[in-house]
Amino acid sequence: MTDGNLRRAARAWLPVIAWGALIWHLGGDDFGTSQSDGVLGPLLKWLLPWVSPEGHAFGLWLIRRSAHPAVYAVLALLVGRACWQTSPGLGPARQTALTLALIALLAGADEYRQARSAVREGHSSDVALDLAGAALAIGAKSGWDSRFRRGKAAPKPRA
């Protein structure tokens, strides 16, 4: 691998690694339900002071649930971009399979770690939620590309 290819691979994959590290950090004990509620609860009460305590509890639950597909959707787009930039000959189906495999690996490892935590609970349904977010992002990008980027080819590798 030449220096140019190595730099291109680093530029493509470093955002994936950084975002994956952020997801891993957020899945740690420091961001469990009670910890995130301690930050999000006052913010939600400030934004929506008229909502009942039950409504606030539901809002906090909804924020935590929606974070799963949202952060993994971003990760899927970053992985897809990195695959496209570093392996243009891989093809869309294989890029999608690789992306979903990497998402499943990180999501499964994160939930396994949480299941072994004294503060958090890991659930396989969260892995499904993570994969759903990734699949939705991949589908949306594919639809966008087919509608607006017809004829644009993957970048040609430099020698």
Secondary structure, 3 states (H helix, E strand, C coil): CCHHHHHHHHHHHHHHHHHHHHHHHHCCHHHCHHHHHHHHHHHHHHHCCCCCHHHHHHHHHHHHHHHHHHHHHHHHHHHHHHHHHHCHHHCHHHHHHHHHHHHHHHHHHHHHHHHCCCCCCCCHHHHHHHHHHHHHHHHHHHHHHHHHCCCCCCCCCCC
